[in-house]
Amino acid sequence: MKKHIEKSDFGTSHRLKDHIYKDQHIGITSGSKKRRRILSQSIIDRYYYRKLISQRQYDVAIYIYNLYHKSQKRVTGSIEPRVDGSSVNSGENQYIAFSDYIKIMKHFDRETFNIIQWIVIEGLTASEVDNSIYNKKRKTMLRLKSALDNLADHLRIK
């Protein structure tokens, strides 16, 4: 009996490490090729893996992304009383993270802030921003790199 050989490329195991993925058929017919779609990857991850941004730019983007999303976590109330007051509760941590994010971002002009917000935080692609904001003039990727470099300089990330 002839063994079925899959003609699809699912990427390397190193590439798929620590990601949530889903296998999808490319065509609508039975037996069509499949592709593996990574669901837990951000646009910044894709830009880094494609070598469109440097390690330093990637690190600062992940830092600001994590700081922002730490400030946006839902806080659920606890009915347990806090007796000693030695630790900061999660609601206070949320406000501290948001305050840190605002302190960092207020040092930048509106355009730099918007580029970081749109791409790093909201996950838009550079081409989506080019099409909707810059009238299809391919400027966003250069502005993103510049914004991330400025942010890295400000945060003294080497």
N, C-alpha and C positions, 0 to 999 in steps of 0.2 A: 504494500500500500504506500502511495506517495505521501510524504509528510508535507503538511502545509507550511509554507515559508512566508512569514510576515514581511511585507515590503515597506513597512513604515519605519521611520526613524524616530525613536523616542528619546533621544539624547543620552548622554552618559550618566552613569549612576552618580558621579560627583556633581554633575549639573542639577540633578533632581534631589540631592540631599537637602533635608530640612524644608522641603516645599510640599504643598498640597497640590495634587494634580488630578486631571481627569482625562481619560482617553476618549476621543471623539472621532467619528467617521467624517472624512473630508467630503465625500460625495453622498448622494441620497440613495444610491443603488446598493444592493446587498453585495458584500465583499469589497467595498471601496476601501481605499487606504485609510489608515487612522493617523491621527496626530495626537500628541500629548500636550495638553494645555495646562500650564502652570497657573494655578488660581491664587497662590499666596505671594506672588511676585509683584512688586511695585514698579512704576515706570523708572524710578531711580535705579532699581536693581537691573532692569533691562539696559539702561544707558551705560551702566558700569560694565556689565557682561559684554556688551558690544564695543567697549573701549571708547565710548563717546565722552565719558567724563573720567577724570583721574581718581586714584585712590583717595587723595586728600579731599576732593570735591564730593566723592561718595560718602566719606566719613562725616563731613560736616552736614550733608543732606540728611543722613540717618540720625545724626544727633538732634537736629532741629525738628525732624519728623517725630522722633520719640518724645522730645520735650513737649511739643504741641499736643500730641495724643495722650500723654500723661495728664495734661491739664484738662482734657475733654472726657475723661472716664466718668462714668456715672457713679455717684457716691450713694451707697445705700446706708440708711441710718442703722445704728446698732442700739438695741435696747439695754445693752450692758453699760452700767455707769463707769466712767473713767475715774479711778480713785486717786492715783498718784500724780497724774498730769505729766508724767515723764516722757511720754511719746506723743508725737504729732499724729493726729488722726488723718485718715485718707482725704477728707474734705479740705483740710488745711494744706496737705501736700498738693492737691489739685490746684489750689489758689496760688501756691508758691510757684508751681511749674508754669502756670499761665503768666504770672508776673515776670518770671525769668524770660519767657518767650517774648513778651511785649518789650521788656528792657533791651533785649538783643535787637529786635526788629525795628525799634524806633530810631536807631542810628542810621537807617538806610532810607534812600529816597523811595517815593511811591512805586516807581517802576520795578526796582529791585525787590521790594516787598511783594508786589503783585506776582512777579515771576516765581519767587520762592513759594508763595501761597498757592498759586495755580498748579505748579508742577510737583513740588515736593510734598505739599500737604494734601491737596485735592486729587492729585494723580492724573491731571491732564497731560497729554503728550505735547511736545513742542510744536508739532504740525497742527494740532487742534488750536493752540494759542495763536499760531501764525495765521491760520484761516479766519479765526473769529476776531482777533484783536488787531493784528498787523497787516490786514488786507493781503494775505498770502505772500508777504515778503518774508522769506526765511531768515528771520532775525532771532527767534526765540532761543535757539540752542546756544548761540554765542552769548546772549544775555544771561542765560542760565549759568553757563560756565563762569562768566564774569561775576555774577551775583554770588555763586558758591565760593569763588576765590576771595571776594570781599568779605564774606561771612567768615571764612576760615582765617583770614588775616585778623579780623575783629576779635574772634574767639581764641586767637593764637594757637590754632591747630596746625601742626607741621605735617 
